[in-house]
């Protein structure tokens, strides 16, 4: 991450703030306003109450994420699916031992303690990537979980149902022992993508990160627990999840734009914090593109990969304007093809695909205005929209607000395609407005 930040700064794509910022709400407010206006990464050099600078919005655009793994942003789903394929290789071992680097130990409270939303119960660590191993198989996992600061010795973490780390924790509890884990802040850039990806249970996300990187990831041993972590991680918080212990956590303003109420959640006992020399703290504003885009891209790639394996004519997939709306671009090849694709998408993505819209190749799926245009001009609601009732989706949904599915066929009627040819303005792509207007 450090090298990528330097590259962004060198080419003028990094906003640098030298004025002191307060981590109690002010940093989040400045981040929110700057992201809306410029969409660029931000480096806060002076953060009140800590010696660590804070960087945010590093991974907040499709173009930057594609750049990190060396693919075309316009062809993200297909290329990422190919790169992350489990049959890939880094040309040798995925991991190597790192050379010794000077590490500094500090207290948890010396790190930036950032309070984000108005009603958040406490400062939160939002960017920390947990690394842990299945207590039975030893397979490693990377995943994100919000963590509420309580003291130098304690964090309270939301471990959601079905997540792999949750299963690890439950297995350890049945064995009557704690689950060791490390929180990585400022981890290798390719791991940022794989930690959010819905990979199979028996796949090690860090190995996939090495494949995306194209070379082995250097690892080092933790000081307080029996785990290895990527050596160039800026900050590592070592600890363990206590068995059969749940304590109040929240409320917290989460990615869907609402507050999650206080509830009993996992307790993480902090055993030590190590930082690199001149470490930079990575922060993620929940609900921002840096958080949601990664999930959207990983869900889109997963849908693309599974649909392409089962059905012809799949061209691209995205989740717009939010992760629970899947838009599939397809080339319809027979009558009923679109309905097959919509139904298959539910099977490909049973959690997030609450609404599914399928469109033709001439529609820009990254422009919601264009998608809505297709829906309004090519979709007959009583015939081309299908509601599937009483079907669960998003896992944390006790009130069933996200149950049900809406399928929207916004493709041209199969036997009437010529009637739906989009009009074109001849020469439109050749006009230079500065040739016609003085102020253009």
Secondary structure by P-SEA (a helix, b strand, c coil): caaaaaaaaaaccbbbbcccccccaaaaaaaaaaaacccbbbbbcccccccbbbbccccccaaaaaaaacccccaaaaaaaaaaccccccccccbbbbcccbbbbbcccccccccccccccccccccbbbbbccccccbbbbbbbbbbbccccbbbbbcccccaaaaaaaaaaaacbbbbbbbbccccaaaaaaaaccccccccaaaaaaaaacbbbbbbbbccccccccccccbbbbbbbbcccccccccccccccccccbbbbbbbbbcccccccbbbbbbbcccccccaaaaaaaaaaaaaaaaaacccccccccccccccbbbbbbbccccaaaaaaaaaaaaaccccccbbbbbccccccccaaaaaaaaacccccccccccccccccccccccccccbbbbbcccccccccccccccccccccccccccccccc
